[in-house]
């Protein structure tokens, strides 16, 4: 297909489903007392500084209990992650049920476009970096 | 293409490709015509060792994946803090083969245009 780094469709969907399941499992586990508040991020452990997605799990959990503003303050990326998780669930279900490859094609088309135009990638990543700087300054 | 030139290329670039693909790659290069030589030389190959070093040092930011061209996975790694640390460690083992696989795919793609 496009470029050298595409996976075969079967592999892609298996990974996508596994990632989604892992994400949901993590979300549910993080609410349990055993894990709650426990820092798993290696970056945080080594440098004791927050990484760009620090607090995003907290953010999504807060969203599930309806606290939209606290969710934003915990980490704005939580919104991105929530949208991706919900969207991916639907899209993966549709794709696997109908045997089409909508997500697969769209994913690699976007990836190809981003690869050709590093400027686009920079535009997408600059909010992430901005959030990171904001987090670093508020510790 | 001239088999000797192909062999020279493969010897000079052996570390960029997975060993089990070399046979197929060699055959594909020999079957292609001479004009493809320039196309192959201009394929940007990712150094597996450099990628591994990146992965170990800054893997949790997804930089290793970005450098390989796996933009989507790179963003995913970045947003999930190295996949909660787990993906980061898994990638230490996967990333060299992934770099070689990408090199292989890129050269084959250059040969088929």
gemmi code that builds the backbone of each chain (N, CA, C; Angstrom):
import gemmi

chains = {
    "A": [
        ("UNK", (0.851, -1.196, 0.000), (0.000, 0.000, 0.000), (0.885, 1.244, 0.000)),
        ("UNK", (0.527, 2.199, 0.827), (1.299, 3.436, 0.811), (2.520, 3.292, 1.701)),
        ("UNK", (3.679, 3.677, 1.205), (4.854, 3.780, 2.056), (5.343, 2.438, 2.583)),
        ("UNK", (6.415, 2.477, 3.333), (7.039, 1.237, 3.753), (6.590, 0.743, 5.098)),
        ("UNK", (5.833, 1.548, 5.827), (5.613, 1.115, 7.194), (4.186, 0.678, 7.465)),
        ("UNK", (3.470, 0.243, 6.445), (2.112, -0.234, 6.710), (2.156, -1.693, 7.160)),
        ("UNK", (1.281, -2.028, 8.065), (1.107, -3.419, 8.457), (0.046, -4.029, 7.553)),
        ("UNK", (-0.028, -5.341, 7.534), (-1.113, -5.969, 6.789), (-2.414, -5.703, 7.538)),
        ("UNK", (-3.517, -5.735, 6.824), (-4.800, -5.358, 7.420), (-5.129, -6.211, 8.636)),
        ("UNK", (-4.911, -7.522, 8.525), (-5.233, -8.405, 9.646), (-4.480, -8.017, 10.898)),
        ("UNK", (-3.157, -7.815, 10.749), (-2.330, -7.430, 11.890), (-2.807, -6.123, 12.483)),
        ("UNK", (-3.119, -5.166, 11.593), (-3.549, -3.855, 12.053), (-4.766, -3.965, 12.952)),
        ("UNK", (-5.763, -4.723, 12.508), (-6.998, -4.800, 13.283), (-6.797, -5.541, 14.599)),
        ("UNK", (-5.953, -6.562, 14.566), (-5.678, -7.266, 15.826), (-5.038, -6.313, 16.830)),
        ("UNK", (-4.013, -5.580, 16.379), (-3.358, -4.616, 17.258), (-4.339, -3.562, 17.744)),
        ("UNK", (-5.187, -3.064, 16.823), (-6.114, -1.997, 17.188), (-7.061, -2.466, 18.282)),
        ("UNK", (-7.596, -3.665, 18.106), (-8.527, -4.175, 19.118), (-7.809, -4.395, 20.447)),
        ("UNK", (-6.595, -4.965, 20.373), (-5.835, -5.203, 21.607), (-5.561, -3.902, 22.340)),
        ("UNK", (-5.160, -2.871, 21.569), (-4.866, -1.576, 22.182), (-6.107, -1.005, 22.845)),
        ("UNK", (-7.242, -1.119, 22.162), (-8.477, -0.569, 22.706), (-8.851, -1.293, 23.993)),
        ("UNK", (-8.765, -2.616, 23.951), (-9.099, -3.408, 25.145), (-8.153, -3.047, 26.289)),
        ("UNK", (-6.847, -2.920, 25.974), (-5.879, -2.560, 27.009), (-6.218, -1.200, 27.598)),
        ("UNK", (-6.602, -0.266, 26.731), (-6.941, 1.070, 27.202), (-8.133, 1.049, 28.136)),
        ("UNK", (-9.168, 0.316, 27.740), (-10.362, 0.236, 28.580), (-10.033, -0.450, 29.903)),
        ("UNK", (-9.244, -1.524, 29.821), (-8.868, -2.254, 31.040), (-8.105, -1.337, 31.984)),
        ("UNK", (-7.172, -0.580, 31.421), (-6.390, 0.351, 32.239), (-7.294, 1.372, 32.900)),
        ("UNK", (-8.244, 1.882, 32.122), (-9.161, 2.882, 32.649), (-9.940, 2.330, 33.832)),
        ("UNK", (-10.437, 1.098, 33.677), (-11.227, 0.517, 34.755), (-10.347, 0.180, 35.957)),
        ("UNK", (-9.124, -0.301, 35.683), (-8.209, -0.653, 36.770), (-7.796, 0.571, 37.561)),
        ("UNK", (-7.670, 1.705, 36.870), (-7.134, 2.883, 37.550), (-8.109, 3.426, 38.577)),
        ("UNK", (-9.364, 2.997, 38.490), (-10.335, 3.465, 39.474), (-10.310, 2.599, 40.727)),
        ("UNK", (-9.720, 1.394, 40.613), (-9.701, 0.518, 41.783), (-8.680, 1.028, 42.792)),
        ("UNK", (-8.927, 0.780, 44.067), (-8.029, 1.293, 45.107), (-6.602, 0.768, 44.968)),
        ("UNK", (-6.469, -0.412, 44.384), (-5.124, -0.998, 44.285), (-4.211, -0.131, 43.431)),
        ("UNK", (-4.770, 0.414, 42.341), (-3.918, 1.126, 41.400), (-4.072, 2.644, 41.510)),
        ("UNK", (-5.191, 3.070, 42.068), (-5.505, 4.493, 42.052), (-4.379, 5.321, 42.665)),
        ("UNK", (-3.926, 6.339, 41.927), (-2.885, 7.190, 42.454), (-1.491, 6.636, 42.248)),
        ("UNK", (-1.401, 5.419, 41.797), (-0.095, 4.782, 41.582), (0.480, 5.246, 40.241)),
        ("UNK", (1.730, 5.664, 40.255), (2.304, 6.188, 39.015), (3.013, 5.072, 38.261)),
        ("UNK", (2.572, 4.842, 37.046), (3.142, 3.755, 36.256), (4.114, 4.290, 35.196)),
        ("UNK", (4.090, 5.591, 34.977), (4.834, 6.173, 33.864), (6.335, 6.148, 34.152)),
        ("UNK", (7.133, 5.529, 33.309), (8.577, 5.428, 33.573), (9.259, 6.789, 33.573)),
        ("UNK", (8.782, 7.679, 32.724), (9.363, 9.016, 32.654), (9.225, 9.700, 34.013)),
        ("UNK", (8.040, 9.586, 34.587), (7.756, 10.215, 35.870), (8.610, 9.604, 36.966)),
        ("UNK", (8.802, 8.313, 36.881), (9.559, 7.620, 37.925), (11.027, 8.021, 37.874)),
        ("UNK", (11.563, 8.148, 36.656), (12.993, 8.430, 36.536), (13.285, 9.896, 36.781)),
        ("UNK", (12.504, 10.775, 36.182), (12.834, 12.194, 36.278), (11.949, 12.944, 37.262)),
        ("UNK", (10.944, 12.268, 37.794), (9.925, 12.874, 38.662), (9.289, 14.110, 38.036)),
        ("UNK", (9.350, 14.200, 36.706), (8.658, 15.267, 35.980), (7.465, 14.652, 35.262)),
        ("UNK", (6.398, 15.430, 35.079), (5.254, 14.866, 34.351), (5.537, 14.739, 32.863)),
        ("UNK", (5.007, 13.707, 32.246), (5.123, 13.540, 30.808), (3.916, 14.232, 30.160)),
        ("UNK", (3.920, 14.392, 28.843), (2.841, 15.156, 28.198), (1.438, 14.635, 28.490)),
        ("UNK", (1.306, 13.344, 28.702), (-0.045, 12.824, 28.919), (-0.311, 12.552, 30.394)),
        ("UNK", (0.459, 13.202, 31.266), (0.273, 12.997, 32.696), (-1.126, 13.441, 33.107)),
        ("UNK", (-1.829, 12.544, 33.790), (-3.155, 12.925, 34.242), (-4.240, 12.644, 33.252)),
        ("UNK", (-3.895, 12.034, 32.103), (-4.946, 11.822, 31.115), (-5.896, 10.714, 31.550)),
        ("UNK", (-5.359, 9.724, 32.286), (-6.259, 8.686, 32.792), (-7.240, 9.301, 33.771)),
        ("UNK", (-6.697, 10.135, 34.695), (-7.566, 10.840, 35.652), (-8.609, 11.635, 34.895)),
        ("UNK", (-8.151, 12.284, 33.830), (-9.051, 13.124, 33.049), (-10.232, 12.322, 32.507)),
        ("UNK", (-9.945, 11.162, 31.916), (-11.026, 10.369, 31.330), (-11.950, 9.836, 32.422)),
        ("UNK", (-11.376, 9.440, 33.567), (-12.245, 8.967, 34.656), (-13.170, 10.080, 35.123)),
        ("UNK", (-12.629, 11.302, 35.191), (-13.466, 12.425, 35.614), (-14.589, 12.672, 34.612)),
        ("UNK", (-14.248, 12.486, 33.329), (-15.271, 12.672, 32.305), (-16.407, 11.687, 32.496)),
        ("UNK", (-16.050, 10.468, 32.919), (-17.083, 9.451, 33.066), (-18.016, 9.784, 34.211)),
        ("UNK", (-17.535, 10.593, 35.178), (-18.445, 11.000, 36.244), (-18.965, 12.404, 35.998)),
        ("UNK", (-18.781, 12.891, 34.796), (-19.430, 14.133, 34.383), (-18.726, 15.413, 34.762)),
        ("UNK", (-17.506, 15.309, 35.319), (-16.839, 16.549, 35.720), (-15.962, 17.057, 34.596)),
        ("UNK", (-16.602, 17.725, 33.620), (-15.905, 18.093, 32.407), (-14.791, 19.086, 32.641)),
        ("UNK", (-14.991, 20.015, 33.569), (-13.970, 21.043, 33.734), (-12.727, 20.498, 34.443)),
        ("UNK", (-12.958, 19.710, 35.506), (-11.798, 19.099, 36.181), (-11.054, 18.198, 35.219)),
        ("UNK", (-11.815, 17.558, 34.338), (-11.173, 16.675, 33.362), (-10.241, 17.486, 32.476)),
        ("UNK", (-10.664, 18.684, 32.123), (-9.813, 19.517, 31.265), (-8.550, 19.925, 32.007)),
        ("UNK", (-8.714, 20.267, 33.302), (-7.537, 20.696, 34.048), (-6.567, 19.561, 34.327)),
        ("UNK", (-7.126, 18.361, 34.486), (-6.230, 17.214, 34.723), (-5.321, 17.021, 33.520)),
        ("UNK", (-5.895, 17.006, 32.359), (-5.115, 16.970, 31.126), (-6.048, 17.107, 29.921)),
        ("UNK", (-5.895, 18.185, 29.155), (-6.787, 18.388, 28.009), (-6.759, 17.231, 27.024)),
        ("UNK", (-5.617, 16.528, 26.995), (-5.523, 15.416, 26.063), (-6.523, 14.308, 26.392)),
        ("UNK", (-7.035, 14.338, 27.616), (-8.056, 13.358, 27.980), (-9.216, 13.387, 26.998)),
        ("UNK", (-9.565, 14.594, 26.536), (-10.648, 14.718, 25.556), (-10.285, 14.015, 24.262)),
        ("UNK", (-9.030, 14.231, 23.819), (-8.574, 13.564, 22.595), (-8.662, 12.055, 22.757)),
        ("UNK", (-8.177, 11.601, 23.910), (-8.157, 10.158, 24.139), (-9.571, 9.599, 24.202)),
        ("UNK", (-10.467, 10.347, 24.875), (-11.848, 9.865, 24.970), (-12.475, 9.750, 23.587)),
        ("UNK", (-12.274, 10.793, 22.776), (-12.848, 10.774, 21.422), (-12.278, 9.619, 20.620)),
        ("UNK", (-10.963, 9.436, 20.729), (-10.334, 8.341, 19.975), (-10.881, 6.998, 20.421)),
        ("UNK", (-11.021, 6.823, 21.730), (-11.484, 5.520, 22.222), (-12.913, 5.243, 21.778)),
        ("UNK", (-13.778, 6.242, 21.900), (-15.173, 6.020, 21.504), (-15.261, 5.819, 19.997)),
        ("UNK", (-14.590, 6.720, 19.267), (-14.621, 6.613, 17.811), (-14.071, 5.282, 17.322)),
        ("UNK", (-12.941, 4.877, 17.926), (-12.318, 3.629, 17.500), (-13.220, 2.436, 17.775)),
        ("UNK", (-13.907, 2.460, 18.923), (-14.809, 1.345, 19.226), (-15.838, 1.188, 18.120)),
        ("UNK", (-16.469, 2.325, 17.751), (-17.488, 2.227, 16.703), (-16.887, 1.798, 15.375)),
        ("UNK", (-15.822, 2.467, 14.998), (-15.260, 2.216, 13.684), (-14.733, 0.789, 13.560)),
        ("UNK", (-14.066, 0.329, 14.633), (-13.553, -1.035, 14.585), (-14.702, -2.036, 14.470)),
        ("UNK", (-15.770, -1.774, 15.239), (-16.906, -2.702, 15.173), (-17.457, -2.752, 13.762)),
        ("UNK", (-17.671, -1.558, 13.175), (-18.217, -1.520, 11.812), (-17.290, -2.231, 10.844)),
        ("UNK", (-16.005, -1.912, 10.934), (-15.051, -2.496, 9.988), (-14.978, -4.001, 10.105)),
        ("UNK", (-14.936, -4.484, 11.331), (-14.794, -5.928, 11.494), (-16.092, -6.624, 11.108)),
        ("UNK", (-17.236, -5.975, 11.421), (-18.515, -6.610, 11.102), (-18.746, -6.657, 9.591)),
        ("UNK", (-18.399, -5.576, 8.884), (-18.693, -5.558, 7.456), (-17.526, -6.045, 6.613)),
        ("UNK", (-16.363, -6.242, 7.235), (-15.219, -6.698, 6.470), (-14.591, -5.612, 5.623)),
        ("UNK", (-15.032, -4.375, 5.821), (-14.396, -3.286, 5.072), (-13.137, -2.848, 5.790)),
        ("UNK", (-12.400, -1.919, 5.170), (-11.144, -1.507, 5.787), (-11.095, -0.002, 5.955)),
        ("UNK", (-12.203, 0.583, 6.380), (-12.276, 2.039, 6.467), (-11.217, 2.615, 7.365)),
        ("UNK", (-11.133, 2.093, 8.592), (-10.178, 2.648, 9.549), (-8.751, 2.448, 9.066)),
        ("UNK", (-8.490, 1.260, 8.563), (-7.150, 0.918, 8.075), (-6.716, 1.880, 6.987)),
        ("UNK", (-7.581, 2.090, 5.987), (-7.216, 2.981, 4.885), (-7.048, 4.415, 5.345)),
        ("UNK", (-8.033, 4.896, 6.143), (-7.949, 6.271, 6.610), (-6.688, 6.485, 7.431)),
        ("UNK", (-6.423, 5.537, 8.340), (-5.243, 5.648, 9.201), (-3.981, 5.806, 8.378)),
        ("UNK", (-3.814, 4.938, 7.373), (-2.561, 5.000, 6.632), (-2.512, 6.153, 5.652)),
        ("UNK", (-3.673, 6.606, 5.166), (-3.670, 7.790, 4.305), (-3.213, 9.000, 5.116)),
        ("UNK", (-3.775, 9.146, 6.329), (-3.393, 10.279, 7.171), (-1.918, 10.180, 7.547)),
        ("UNK", (-1.494, 8.967, 7.892), (-0.099, 8.803, 8.291), (0.827, 9.162, 7.142)),
        ("UNK", (0.445, 8.755, 5.940), (1.270, 9.063, 4.781), (1.350, 10.567, 4.559)),
        ("UNK", (0.190, 11.223, 4.699), (0.177, 12.671, 4.500), (1.033, 13.371, 5.548)),
        ("UNK", (0.974, 12.870, 6.787), (1.776, 13.487, 7.838), (3.262, 13.249, 7.603)),
        ("UNK", (3.572, 12.099, 7.035), (4.969, 11.789, 6.804), (5.558, 12.700, 5.741)),
        ("UNK", (4.723, 13.019, 4.726), (5.227, 13.868, 3.657), (5.333, 15.321, 4.067)),
        ("UNK", (4.483, 15.719, 5.019), (4.480, 17.133, 5.384), (4.773, 17.271, 6.873)),
        ("UNK", (6.059, 17.308, 7.234), (6.405, 17.404, 8.658), (5.768, 18.619, 9.316)),
        ("UNK", (5.457, 19.639, 8.530), (4.854, 20.843, 9.105), (3.495, 20.527, 9.737)),
        ("UNK", (2.708, 19.690, 9.052), (1.413, 19.289, 9.596), (1.589, 18.579, 10.933)),
        ("UNK", (2.600, 17.683, 10.951), (2.862, 16.933, 12.176), (3.218, 17.889, 13.303)),
        ("UNK", (4.036, 18.897, 12.963), (4.434, 19.872, 13.967), (3.238, 20.625, 14.498)),
        ("UNK", (2.320, 20.969, 13.590), (1.118, 21.687, 14.012), (0.285, 20.837, 14.964)),
        ("UNK", (0.226, 19.545, 14.682), (-0.550, 18.663, 15.550), (0.143, 18.470, 16.891)),
        ("UNK", (1.461, 18.413, 16.869), (2.179, 18.123, 18.109), (2.380, 19.345, 18.981)),
        ("UNK", (2.293, 20.546, 18.406), (2.581, 21.719, 19.245), (1.605, 21.892, 20.398)),
        ("UNK", (0.296, 21.600, 20.269), (-0.546, 21.661, 21.470), (-0.079, 20.677, 22.536)),
        ("UNK", (0.379, 19.486, 22.089), (0.861, 18.487, 23.054), (2.058, 19.049, 23.818)),
        ("UNK", (2.971, 19.671, 23.060), (4.147, 20.241, 23.709), (3.755, 21.395, 24.610)),
        ("UNK", (2.774, 22.201, 24.150), (2.314, 23.322, 24.969), (1.739, 22.812, 26.286)),
        ("UNK", (0.941, 21.746, 26.200), (0.357, 21.167, 27.411), (1.469, 20.681, 28.336)),
        ("UNK", (2.480, 20.081, 27.740), (3.584, 19.567, 28.546), (4.290, 20.707, 29.285)),
        ("UNK", (4.543, 21.781, 28.552), (5.220, 22.915, 29.186), (4.365, 23.475, 30.316)),
        ("UNK", (3.042, 23.552, 30.061), (2.136, 24.043, 31.094), (2.202, 23.159, 32.337)),
        ("UNK", (2.248, 21.847, 32.103), (2.330, 20.911, 33.226), (3.647, 21.050, 33.979)),
        ("UNK", (4.722, 21.183, 33.208), (6.028, 21.289, 33.849), (6.102, 22.543, 34.697)),
        ("UNK", (5.471, 23.624, 34.224), (5.557, 24.871, 34.967), (4.663, 24.889, 36.193)),
        ("UNK", (3.640, 24.045, 36.192), (2.729, 24.105, 37.328), (3.028, 23.053, 38.385)),
        ("UNK", (4.232, 22.443, 38.312), (4.595, 21.539, 39.409), (5.468, 22.282, 40.408)),
    ],
    "B": [
        ("UNK", (19.417, -5.942, -13.035), (20.632, -5.219, -12.677), (21.795, -6.191, -12.551)),
        ("UNK", (22.965, -5.674, -12.677), (24.171, -6.479, -12.593), (24.297, -7.118, -11.212)),
        ("UNK", (24.443, -8.431, -11.187), (24.457, -9.155, -9.907), (25.587, -8.691, -9.004)),
        ("UNK", (26.695, -8.307, -9.624), (27.829, -7.885, -8.803), (27.531, -6.577, -8.073)),
        ("UNK", (26.871, -5.646, -8.820), (26.500, -4.375, -8.181), (25.517, -4.622, -7.049)),
        ("UNK", (24.575, -5.519, -7.305), (23.576, -5.825, -6.279), (24.261, -6.368, -5.035)),
        ("UNK", (25.195, -7.307, -5.259), (25.898, -7.893, -4.112), (26.682, -6.840, -3.357)),
        ("UNK", (27.304, -5.923, -4.087), (28.063, -4.867, -3.409), (27.154, -4.003, -2.559)),
        ("UNK", (25.991, -3.669, -3.134), (25.045, -2.852, -2.377), (24.625, -3.569, -1.101)),
        ("UNK", (24.285, -4.854, -1.251), (23.795, -5.602, -0.094), (24.880, -5.781, 0.959)),
        ("UNK", (26.129, -5.959, 0.517), (27.192, -6.101, 1.507), (27.398, -4.800, 2.268)),
        ("UNK", (27.327, -3.684, 1.533), (27.545, -2.401, 2.190), (26.391, -2.066, 3.136)),
        ("UNK", (25.196, -2.578, 2.829), (24.026, -2.196, 3.604), (23.418, -3.353, 4.370)),
        ("UNK", (24.232, -4.339, 4.696), (23.647, -5.566, 5.264), (22.955, -5.305, 6.586)),
        ("UNK", (23.441, -4.326, 7.357), (22.841, -4.142, 8.671), (21.456, -3.518, 8.612)),
        ("UNK", (21.073, -3.007, 7.433), (19.782, -2.340, 7.331), (18.635, -3.286, 7.036)),
        ("UNK", (18.961, -4.535, 6.720), (17.904, -5.447, 6.299), (17.886, -6.688, 7.168)),
        ("UNK", (16.673, -7.273, 7.278), (16.560, -8.528, 8.010), (17.195, -9.643, 7.182)),
        ("UNK", (17.918, -10.534, 7.868), (18.674, -11.545, 7.124), (17.765, -12.455, 6.304)),
        ("UNK", (16.573, -12.747, 6.828), (15.738, -13.680, 6.072), (15.102, -13.047, 4.838)),
        ("UNK", (15.227, -11.724, 4.712), (14.690, -11.067, 3.527), (15.720, -10.841, 2.440)),
        ("UNK", (16.997, -11.018, 2.805), (18.065, -10.648, 1.874), (17.947, -11.419, 0.565)),
        ("UNK", (17.628, -12.699, 0.647), (17.545, -13.507, -0.569), (16.518, -12.959, -1.539)),
        ("UNK", (15.322, -12.662, -1.000), (14.245, -12.164, -1.835), (14.586, -10.786, -2.382)),
        ("UNK", (15.214, -9.977, -1.522), (15.590, -8.630, -1.921), (16.607, -8.678, -3.060)),
        ("UNK", (17.569, -9.554, -2.910), (18.617, -9.690, -3.923), (18.002, -10.069, -5.265)),
        ("UNK", (17.087, -11.033, -5.203), (16.458, -11.470, -6.454), (15.658, -10.348, -7.081)),
        ("UNK", (14.924, -9.616, -6.252), (14.122, -8.507, -6.780), (15.007, -7.450, -7.419)),
        ("UNK", (16.168, -7.199, -6.813), (17.067, -6.204, -7.371), (17.682, -6.674, -8.679)),
        ("UNK", (18.038, -7.954, -8.738), (18.630, -8.472, -9.971), (17.614, -8.431, -11.111)),
        ("UNK", (16.366, -8.743, -10.778), (15.333, -8.761, -11.819), (14.994, -7.368, -12.325)),
        ("UNK", (15.201, -6.358, -11.485), (14.861, -4.996, -11.912), (15.882, -4.494, -12.916)),
        ("UNK", (15.503, -3.462, -13.682), (16.492, -2.992, -14.664), (17.398, -1.905, -14.100)),
        ("UNK", (18.421, -1.582, -14.876), (19.534, -0.749, -14.418), (19.088, 0.613, -13.887)),
        ("UNK", (18.029, 1.145, -14.472), (17.609, 2.496, -14.091), (17.152, 2.559, -12.640)),
        ("UNK", (16.794, 1.406, -12.068), (16.306, 1.404, -10.693), (17.429, 1.638, -9.688)),
        ("UNK", (18.671, 1.516, -10.151), (19.787, 1.652, -9.212), (19.739, 2.997, -8.512)),
        ("UNK", (19.471, 4.045, -9.280), (19.420, 5.383, -8.687), (18.270, 5.478, -7.692)),
        ("UNK", (17.135, 4.890, -8.082), (15.983, 4.934, -7.178), (16.329, 4.272, -5.847)),
        ("UNK", (17.047, 3.159, -5.927), (17.394, 2.447, -4.694), (18.370, 3.245, -3.856)),
        ("UNK", (19.331, 3.871, -4.520), (20.308, 4.657, -3.761), (19.641, 5.807, -3.031)),
        ("UNK", (18.526, 6.283, -3.575), (17.908, 7.451, -2.952), (16.883, 7.082, -1.893)),
        ("UNK", (16.715, 5.785, -1.636), (15.797, 5.398, -0.560), (16.474, 5.693, 0.771)),
        ("UNK", (15.783, 6.408, 1.622), (16.395, 6.735, 2.898), (16.244, 5.544, 3.838)),
        ("UNK", (17.382, 4.980, 4.236), (17.360, 3.793, 5.091), (17.505, 4.190, 6.552)),
        ("UNK", (16.718, 3.548, 7.407), (16.795, 3.862, 8.833), (17.796, 2.932, 9.511)),
        ("UNK", (18.723, 3.502, 10.235), (19.737, 2.706, 10.920), (19.120, 2.044, 12.151)),
        ("UNK", (19.082, 0.712, 12.193), (18.440, 0.025, 13.323), (19.100, 0.345, 14.670)),
        ("UNK", (20.418, 0.478, 14.676), (21.091, 0.732, 15.948), (20.768, 2.114, 16.484)),
        ("UNK", (20.806, 3.120, 15.606), (20.438, 4.470, 16.038), (19.025, 4.481, 16.584)),
        ("UNK", (18.134, 3.762, 15.879), (16.739, 3.711, 16.311), (16.631, 3.064, 17.684)),
        ("UNK", (17.423, 2.022, 17.907), (17.372, 1.355, 19.208), (17.823, 2.302, 20.310)),
        ("UNK", (18.881, 3.066, 20.024), (19.367, 4.011, 21.029), (18.301, 5.049, 21.349)),
        ("UNK", (17.649, 5.542, 20.294), (16.558, 6.499, 20.501), (15.458, 5.884, 21.353)),
        ("UNK", (15.165, 4.630, 21.053), (14.078, 3.959, 21.752), (14.377, 3.839, 23.235)),
        ("UNK", (15.620, 3.531, 23.543), (15.983, 3.359, 24.948), (16.001, 4.699, 25.668)),
        ("UNK", (16.525, 5.740, 24.981), (16.684, 7.014, 25.667), (15.393, 7.808, 25.763)),
        ("UNK", (14.659, 7.898, 24.630), (13.467, 8.739, 24.632), (12.265, 7.989, 24.076)),
        ("UNK", (12.223, 6.690, 24.311), (11.148, 5.888, 23.741), (9.766, 6.309, 24.178)),
        ("UNK", (9.639, 6.789, 25.431), (8.319, 7.113, 25.946), (7.703, 8.306, 25.227)),
        ("UNK", (8.519, 9.078, 24.486), (7.957, 10.190, 23.727), (7.620, 9.764, 22.304)),
        ("UNK", (7.838, 8.487, 22.008), (7.483, 8.001, 20.685), (8.432, 8.438, 19.593)),
        ("UNK", (9.561, 9.039, 19.971), (10.468, 9.594, 18.961), (11.031, 8.497, 18.060)),
        ("UNK", (11.273, 7.313, 18.637), (11.788, 6.225, 17.803), (10.805, 5.899, 16.682)),
        ("UNK", (9.535, 5.874, 17.001), (8.517, 5.565, 15.994), (8.383, 6.676, 14.965)),
        ("UNK", (8.476, 7.932, 15.446), (8.388, 9.056, 14.505), (9.513, 8.992, 13.496)),
        ("UNK", (10.727, 8.660, 13.971), (11.863, 8.624, 13.062), (11.732, 7.503, 12.042)),
        ("UNK", (11.000, 6.451, 12.390), (10.815, 5.354, 11.432), (9.704, 5.638, 10.442)),
        ("UNK", (8.896, 6.641, 10.730), (7.777, 6.918, 9.841), (6.464, 6.351, 10.357)),
        ("UNK", (6.485, 5.717, 11.517), (5.255, 5.203, 12.113), (4.593, 6.326, 12.894)),
        ("UNK", (4.060, 7.309, 12.161), (3.549, 8.513, 12.818), (2.414, 8.188, 13.778)),
        ("UNK", (1.473, 7.384, 13.310), (0.320, 7.053, 14.143), (0.744, 6.396, 15.443)),
        ("UNK", (1.629, 5.396, 15.330), (2.093, 4.718, 16.538), (2.898, 5.665, 17.411)),
        ("UNK", (3.629, 6.592, 16.774), (4.401, 7.557, 17.538), (3.499, 8.448, 18.371)),
        ("UNK", (2.438, 8.941, 17.750), (1.495, 9.775, 18.487), (0.848, 8.970, 19.603)),
        ("UNK", (0.499, 7.732, 19.296), (-0.107, 6.872, 20.314), (0.827, 6.680, 21.491)),
        ("UNK", (2.104, 6.461, 21.185), (3.076, 6.262, 22.248), (3.235, 7.531, 23.069)),
        ("UNK", (3.231, 8.658, 22.389), (3.401, 9.935, 23.070), (2.216, 10.215, 23.988)),
        ("UNK", (1.011, 10.000, 23.461), (-0.186, 10.315, 24.232), (-0.389, 9.386, 25.422)),
        ("UNK", (0.130, 8.171, 25.340), (-0.096, 7.231, 26.436), (1.154, 7.051, 27.290)),
        ("UNK", (2.127, 7.985, 27.127), (3.326, 7.959, 27.964), (4.050, 6.623, 27.810)),
        ("UNK", (4.369, 6.304, 26.551), (5.049, 5.052, 26.316), (4.165, 3.873, 26.636)),
        ("UNK", (2.871, 3.997, 26.353), (1.940, 2.916, 26.612), (2.021, 2.448, 28.039)),
        ("UNK", (1.992, 3.447, 28.950), (2.093, 3.153, 30.376), (3.388, 2.420, 30.694)),
        ("UNK", (4.410, 2.739, 29.930), (5.698, 2.127, 30.197), (5.855, 0.750, 29.567)),
        ("UNK", (4.718, 0.098, 29.310), (4.804, -1.278, 28.814), (5.219, -1.305, 27.353)),
        ("UNK", (4.545, -0.471, 26.550), (4.852, -0.405, 25.132), (6.294, 0.016, 24.925)),
        ("UNK", (6.740, 0.942, 25.750), (8.105, 1.424, 25.639), (9.082, 0.265, 25.762)),
        ("UNK", (8.856, -0.596, 26.745), (9.758, -1.733, 26.950), (9.623, -2.739, 25.811)),
        ("UNK", (8.375, -2.994, 25.403), (8.161, -3.921, 24.284), (8.904, -3.431, 23.048)),
        ("UNK", (8.863, -2.111, 22.824), (9.507, -1.560, 21.642), (11.012, -1.734, 21.667)),
        ("UNK", (11.615, -1.763, 22.863), (13.065, -1.989, 22.903), (13.422, -3.267, 22.160)),
        ("UNK", (12.535, -4.249, 22.243), (12.815, -5.523, 21.585), (12.352, -5.545, 20.138)),
        ("UNK", (11.286, -4.787, 19.845), (10.710, -4.842, 18.498), (11.355, -3.894, 17.519)),
        ("UNK", (11.907, -2.771, 18.043), (12.167, -1.648, 17.161), (13.229, -1.920, 16.109)),
        ("UNK", (14.233, -2.736, 16.428), (15.275, -2.969, 15.419), (14.715, -3.737, 14.235)),
        ("UNK", (13.926, -4.772, 14.538), (13.338, -5.532, 13.429), (12.354, -4.682, 12.636)),
        ("UNK", (11.674, -3.795, 13.324), (10.718, -2.924, 12.634), (11.458, -1.993, 11.676)),
        ("UNK", (12.599, -1.457, 12.118), (13.382, -0.580, 11.256), (13.830, -1.341, 10.012)),
        ("UNK", (14.307, -2.570, 10.227), (14.768, -3.364, 9.085), (13.619, -3.704, 8.151)),
        ("UNK", (12.456, -3.974, 8.746), (11.289, -4.301, 7.921), (10.898, -3.100, 7.069)),
        ("UNK", (10.937, -1.916, 7.661), (10.575, -0.709, 6.933), (11.572, -0.454, 5.810)),
        ("UNK", (12.860, -0.667, 6.093), (13.868, -0.513, 5.044), (13.560, -1.443, 3.883)),
        ("UNK", (13.258, -2.703, 4.229), (12.951, -3.686, 3.207), (11.753, -3.239, 2.360)),
        ("UNK", (10.678, -2.820, 3.037), (9.485, -2.393, 2.307), (9.762, -1.190, 1.417)),
        ("UNK", (10.570, -0.262, 1.929), (10.852, 0.940, 1.148), (11.664, 0.622, -0.100)),
        ("UNK", (12.625, -0.291, 0.022), (13.423, -0.640, -1.149), (12.565, -1.387, -2.166)),
        ("UNK", (11.757, -2.316, -1.696), (10.875, -3.051, -2.605), (9.916, -2.091, -3.298)),
        ("UNK", (9.413, -1.122, -2.549), (8.496, -0.142, -3.150), (9.216, 0.663, -4.205)),
        ("UNK", (10.489, 1.031, -3.947), (11.253, 1.797, -4.939), (11.465, 0.983, -6.188)),
        ("UNK", (11.588, -0.324, -6.028), (11.815, -1.183, -7.193), (10.566, -1.354, -8.041)),
        ("UNK", (9.396, -1.150, -7.419), (8.188, -1.440, -8.189), (7.602, -0.252, -8.898)),
        ("UNK", (8.248, 0.923, -8.777), (7.641, 2.075, -9.471), (8.026, 2.084, -10.933)),
    ],
}
model = gemmi.Model(1)
for chain_id, residues in chains.items():
    chain = gemmi.Chain(chain_id)
    for i, (resn, *xyz) in enumerate(residues, 1):
        res = gemmi.Residue()
        res.name, res.seqid = resn, gemmi.SeqId(i, " ")
        for name, pos in zip(("N", "CA", "C"), xyz):
            atom = gemmi.Atom()
            atom.name, atom.element = name, gemmi.Element(name[0])
            atom.pos, atom.b_iso = gemmi.Position(*pos), 0.0
            res.add_atom(atom)
        chain.add_residue(res)
    model.add_chain(chain)
structure = gemmi.Structure()
structure.add_model(model)
structure.setup_entities()
